[in-house]
């Protein structure tokens, strides 16, 4: 099942199920029994069963997909967590060491929800960096509240999966002449390079977990202007989806609609000095989850 948020010329964004070329407005199809905001739908204890029952009732489609605009499926999640350095080949291209999972933990950071934009929406390059890079990733969407969940049970709390691009500024320009840069400054420049508006294209929809046989065996790729830069499989991840969910749940309570970006493979522009410029178009895919297209425009 594909879950989306859509709008028309006359409506505010609304939660929907996308089936082929048909869009089913969740609130309308349920006669108002279910909310019109996807985050609120997923906060219900038995939301997946309710949506299965809704579709089984064979409601009339609300719109054709071609007639609506898709937004990010969840525009303002409670938390957008992300894993850094979760593919060995990406660690290698950055000059890092071999990761020993018996002695290391996942490296998790936060991105603000204001970084999320929809599939098809333009990424505006920032004024604070001239080295903006791509990072195609699998996104895990949490389906029910979890705290201290075990690795064995971790995938049971996942509601679905989506495509995300962890866009990153590889250096920051603060306009300070002869800026004094220490180790902590370098770390925070890396971190703030993740936080910029538009730096988390997400979508076009969420595919529910029951439709993904194995999230750790999905092909993913990213093209810029038709040229393939990243191509890998989630089987190459250092820490699996279950391990990431379990680890994050030890840090903080995971809530429905929270998103975990699982890290990016090799092929980022920084390895060759190729950064995004006005007019570029990124197209990211994860098998079974759709295509995430992001045009790039100047500041």
N, C-alpha and C positions, 0 to 999 in steps of 0.2 A: 504494500500500500504506500502511495506517495502522498505526503502531507505538505501542504503549501500555504502560503499567504498571498492573496491576490487582491487586486482592486480593478474597478472599471472607471470610466470617466465620471460616473455619478455615485460611486460608493467609496467609502473608506476601506482600508485594508481589512480583509476578512479571512478566516481560516477555511481551508478547503481540502478535499480529497481530489487528486488528479488521477484519472483513469483513462489512459490513452489520450485522446484529444478532448475529453470531457472534463469539466470542472464541476464538482458537487460542493456547494456552499454548505458547510457543516451545520451552522445555526439554522439556515432556512430548511434544509432537508430534514432536520430533526424537529421541525415545528417550534423552534426556540428552546428545546429542551437542553441543547448543548450550546456552549459559548461561541462567540464569533471571533475570539482571539485564540490562536493556536496554543500559546503558553498556558492559557486557562483551561483549554481542553485537556492538555497533557497533565495538568495538576489534579485531575479527577482520578480517584483510586482505580477505576476500571475503564480507563479511557479507550484502550485498544479494543476491548470487548464491545464497548458502546459503538465504536466506529465500524467494527465488523458487522454488528447487528444493523447499523444504519444502511450500509451498502447492501446487505442481504435483503433488506426491505425494498430494494430496487427503486430508489427515488428517481425522479426526473432530473437530468442534468441542469445545472443552473446557467452554465455558459459553455461556449467552445473555448478551448485553450487559446486559440489564435486571437480571441476577442478580449483577452484580459491582460493585465500587467502583473507579472510576478514580482513580489518583494522577497527579501530574505525570509526564509520560512519562519524563523524566530528572530525578530529584529533587536530585541533587548532582553537577552537571557540574563538570569541572575548572575551567572559566572561564565566567562569564556577563558578556560584554562588551556595551556598549550605546552607541549613537550619540546624541549630543545635537544638537539643532537641525538635523535632516536633512530638514525640509520647510520651504520658504520661507514658506508661509502661517503656520506655527507660529512661525517666527522673527519674522515681521511682527507677530503678535498680542502678542508679548513685547516689542515695541519695538526689535527688532534691525535691522541693516542688510542690504541685499541681499548674498547670499553669492556671491562670485566664485570659482568652482571652479578657476580657473587660478592663483589666488593663496592659496587656503585648502586645508587638509586636513580630513578628518573629525575630529570631536571625540569621542574614545572614552573611556569610563570603565568601571569595574568595579562590578558589584553582587555581594554575597555570595550564595552558593548557599542560605543560610538564608532569603533573601527569597522563594524559590520556594514556591508553594502550588499545589494542584491546581485544575482546573476544578471549580466547585461548592463548594470550600472557602471558609469565611468569612474575610474580611479583618478582623482586629481593629485598630481605630484605635489609634494609639499615644498615650502620655501626653505625649510630647515635642513634639507639633504638633497644632494645631487647624485646619490648612489642608492637608488631604490631597486630592490630585487624581488624575485618571485620565490614562492615555496609552496608547491602543491602538497596537499595533505588530506588524509581521511579524517573526518570529524565524527566523533561519537556524541550522540545526543542522549542525555540521561532521561529515563522514562519513569522512574519512581525514586523517592527519597532513599538515600543510602548513607550510612556512616560506618566506617570500619568494616566494610564488606570484604570477604575473603576473595582470593583470586579465583577459587573454584566457583563461587557464586556471582562473580562480578558482572558477567555478561547478562545475568538475569535482570539487572537493574537498567540495562540499556534499552531505550525506546526506539532508537533508529540510528541511521548513519547518513552523512551528507558529504559533499565536496566543499573544502575550504582552501583558501590561498592565504597563507601566513605571510603577507607582504612585509618586507623588512627594509629599513634604511640601514645601510652598512656603515655609514659615517654620518655625523651630525655637524651642521654648521650653525654655530650660535652667534656669529658676528662679533666675537671677542678677539681682538688682535693680540697675538702672543699668548693665547690661552694656555694656562697651566693645567696639564692633564696628568692625573695620577691613575693608579690601577682602578680605584673606585669610579673615577670619571669615565674610564673606558667601559666598565661594566654598565653604568647607568646610561651611557650613550647607546650601547647595544640594546638595553631594555627600552628606553624611550623611542628607539627606532622601530619598535614593535607596536607602539601605542597610537600611531597617527591616524587621523580620521580616514576611513576607507581602506585601512590596511588588513581587513579580514573579509574579502568577498566570500559569500556563503550561498550555496543553493545548487540548482534551482529549487530543490525540495528536499525533504527528509524521506528516506525510504525506511519503513519500519523494520525492526530487527528480525522479524519472522521471515522476511523476504531475502535476507542475506545469510547464506549457509555458513560462511566462514569469513569474518571480517579480517582475519589475518592471512587471507589468500586472495587479495584483490589487486588487479593491475591498476596502476595509476600513471598519469603522464601529464606533462605541461608543454604547450607550444607557445612560442612568441612569433607572431607574424607567419604562422604556418611551419616554422622550424621547431622540431622537437628538441627540447633542452633537458627535460626530465622524463625518465621512463624506468619504472621499477615495479615491485610488488610489495604489498604490506607484509608479506612473509619475511622481508628483509629488515623489519623493525627490530631494534635491540630489545625493547620491552613491548610485549604484546598488548592488545587492547585490554584484555582482562587485567593484566598487571598494571597498566596505567590507571584504569578505573579504581582498582583496589588501592593503589598508592594514593591517588587523589582523595579517596574517601577517608584516608587516615589523616589528611591535612584539614579537611573541611567537610561539612555535610553537603553531599551532592543532592540537588533538587531537580524535579522535572523541568526539562528545558535547558538545563546547564549543558555546555558544550565543552568537549575536550578535543583539541587539535593534536594529532598523534605524531607530529614530526614530519620532516621532509627528506626525500632521498637526495642523492647527488645530482648535480646539474644546475645548481644555482648560478646566476650570472656573475657573482662575486669571484668565482673560481677562475673566470677568464676576463674579468674586467668589463663585462657587458651589463649595463644597467638600463632600466626602463626610461624611455623618452616619449615625448608627446607624439601621438599617432600609433604607438605600439598597440597590439591586441594580444592579450593572454587568453589561452583556452586550456582549461584544466579538466581532466576527466578522472573519475574513479569507476571501475567496472561496476555496472548495475545501478549507478547513482546519478547518472546524467552528466551534462556538460556545463561547466562554469566559465562563461565568456566575460572578459573584463577589458574593455577599451581603456586606454590611458590618455589623459589630457594634461596639458600644462598646468602650472599653479594657478 
